[in-house]
């Protein structure tokens, strides 16, 4: 699909605990075209992951990006598109609005391993320190090196 890829990440400290979500949008060449992060306050991991998907779909819709490939490291989010009963009640209305929006898009969702989400992971960590929703048209300094490495196909290894 020629279009836009959105990679999502949610981060949470404890469960429930402080949480944030983030997304990185790239064009078909792998170039950064936008990114967001949102501090969610106190939330559980499912809420944070679903909220990340909702925000990504809302962003794409608002920008009239109609060809979206959503990559997420949460298998529950991928499953939510087939089994909406797992959506937390607080998000149900926004979720249903997003489903309506993706029905008019060329939309695909897939699972990506956490190592493939390094840029979105850094933005989610940054989101924990911010108060409000933040959007970037130009890649923030914190992820620029990682974007280049990722675009070149260089591996990223997490060390515990």
C-alpha positions as CSV (number, residue, x, y, z in Angstrom):
1,X,0.0,0.0,0.0
2,X,1.4,3.4,-1.0
3,X,0.4,5.7,1.8
4,X,1.3,6.4,5.4
5,X,2.6,4.1,8.1
6,X,1.8,4.9,11.7
7,X,3.8,3.1,14.4
8,X,2.3,3.2,17.9
9,X,3.6,2.8,21.4
10,X,2.2,3.1,24.8
11,X,4.2,3.2,28.0
12,X,3.0,2.8,31.5
13,X,4.7,2.7,34.9
14,X,2.9,0.0,37.0
15,X,-0.5,-1.2,36.0
16,X,-2.4,1.0,36.5
17,X,0.0,3.8,36.8
18,X,1.3,6.8,34.9
19,X,0.8,6.3,31.2
20,X,1.5,7.9,27.8
21,X,1.0,6.9,24.2
22,X,2.7,8.1,21.0
23,X,2.7,7.6,17.3
24,X,5.1,8.2,14.5
25,X,3.8,8.7,10.9
26,X,6.0,8.1,7.9
27,X,5.3,8.3,4.2
28,X,5.8,5.4,1.7
29,X,9.5,6.3,1.5
30,X,9.9,5.9,5.3
31,X,10.4,9.6,5.9
32,X,9.0,11.2,9.0
33,X,5.8,13.3,8.3
34,X,4.5,13.7,11.8
35,X,4.4,12.4,15.3
36,X,2.4,12.8,18.5
37,X,2.5,12.0,22.2
38,X,-0.1,12.3,24.9
39,X,0.3,12.0,28.6
40,X,-2.7,10.0,29.8
41,X,-2.2,10.4,33.5
42,X,-3.1,7.3,35.5
43,X,-4.2,4.5,33.2
44,X,-3.8,0.8,32.7
45,X,-1.9,-0.7,29.7
46,X,-5.0,-1.6,27.7
47,X,-6.4,1.9,28.0
48,X,-3.0,3.4,26.9
49,X,-2.6,1.1,23.9
50,X,-6.2,1.6,22.7
51,X,-5.9,5.4,23.2
52,X,-2.8,5.4,21.0
53,X,-4.7,3.8,18.2
54,X,-7.6,6.2,18.6
55,X,-5.3,9.2,18.5
56,X,-3.5,7.9,15.4
57,X,-6.7,7.3,13.5
58,X,-8.1,10.7,14.5
59,X,-4.8,12.4,13.4
60,X,-4.9,10.6,10.0
61,X,-8.5,11.5,9.5
62,X,-8.0,15.2,10.5
63,X,-5.1,15.4,8.0
64,X,-7.1,13.6,5.2
65,X,-4.6,10.8,5.1
66,X,-6.7,8.0,3.7
67,X,-4.2,5.2,3.2
68,X,-3.0,4.1,6.6
69,X,-1.0,1.1,7.8
70,X,-1.1,1.1,11.6
71,X,1.7,-0.9,13.2
72,X,1.3,-1.7,16.9
73,X,3.2,-3.8,19.4
74,X,0.0,-4.7,21.2
75,X,-1.7,-7.8,20.0
76,X,-4.8,-6.7,22.0
77,X,-5.1,-3.5,19.9
78,X,-4.9,-5.6,16.7
79,X,-7.5,-8.0,18.2
80,X,-9.8,-5.0,19.2
81,X,-10.5,-4.3,15.5
82,X,-12.0,-7.8,15.3
83,X,-13.5,-8.0,18.8
84,X,-14.6,-4.5,19.9
85,X,-16.0,-5.9,23.2
86,X,-12.5,-5.5,24.8
87,X,-12.6,-1.7,24.4
88,X,-12.7,0.0,27.8
89,X,-16.1,1.7,28.4
90,X,-14.5,5.1,28.8
91,X,-13.3,4.9,25.2
92,X,-16.2,3.2,23.5
93,X,-17.7,6.2,21.9
94,X,-14.4,7.5,20.5
95,X,-13.6,3.9,19.4
96,X,-16.9,3.7,17.4
97,X,-16.2,7.1,15.8
98,X,-12.7,5.8,14.7
99,X,-14.2,2.6,13.2
100,X,-16.5,4.9,11.2
101,X,-13.5,6.9,10.0
102,X,-11.5,3.9,9.0
103,X,-14.4,2.5,6.9
104,X,-13.7,5.4,4.5
105,X,-10.0,4.8,4.4
106,X,-7.7,2.2,2.9
107,X,-6.8,0.9,6.4
108,X,-4.6,-2.0,7.5
109,X,-3.4,-2.9,11.0
110,X,-0.6,-5.3,11.9
111,X,1.5,-6.4,14.9
112,X,5.1,-5.2,15.2
113,X,7.6,-6.4,17.7
114,X,8.6,-3.9,20.3
115,X,12.1,-3.5,18.9
116,X,10.4,-2.1,15.7
117,X,8.9,0.7,17.8
118,X,11.9,2.4,19.1
119,X,11.1,5.9,17.9
120,X,7.5,5.7,19.1
121,X,8.8,4.3,22.4
122,X,11.0,7.3,22.9
123,X,8.1,9.7,22.2
124,X,5.9,7.8,24.6
125,X,8.6,8.2,27.3
126,X,8.8,11.9,26.5
127,X,5.0,12.1,26.8
128,X,5.2,11.1,30.5
129,X,7.0,14.4,31.1
130,X,4.6,16.6,29.1
131,X,1.2,17.9,30.3
132,X,-0.8,18.0,27.0
133,X,-1.1,16.4,23.6
134,X,1.9,17.3,21.5
135,X,2.2,17.1,17.7
136,X,5.4,17.5,15.7
137,X,5.6,18.2,12.0
138,X,9.4,17.9,12.2
139,X,11.0,15.0,14.0
140,X,12.1,16.0,17.6
141,X,15.8,15.8,18.3
142,X,15.2,12.8,20.7
143,X,14.3,10.5,17.8
144,X,16.2,11.9,14.8
145,X,19.2,9.5,15.0
146,X,16.8,6.5,15.5
147,X,14.7,7.5,12.5
148,X,17.8,7.5,10.3
149,X,19.0,4.2,11.6
150,X,15.5,2.7,11.2
151,X,15.2,4.0,7.6
152,X,18.5,2.5,6.8
153,X,17.4,-0.9,8.1
154,X,19.9,-1.0,10.9
155,X,18.9,-3.2,13.8
156,X,18.0,-2.0,17.3
157,X,18.6,-4.3,20.2
158,X,17.1,-3.9,23.7
159,X,19.4,-4.8,26.5
160,X,17.8,-5.5,29.9
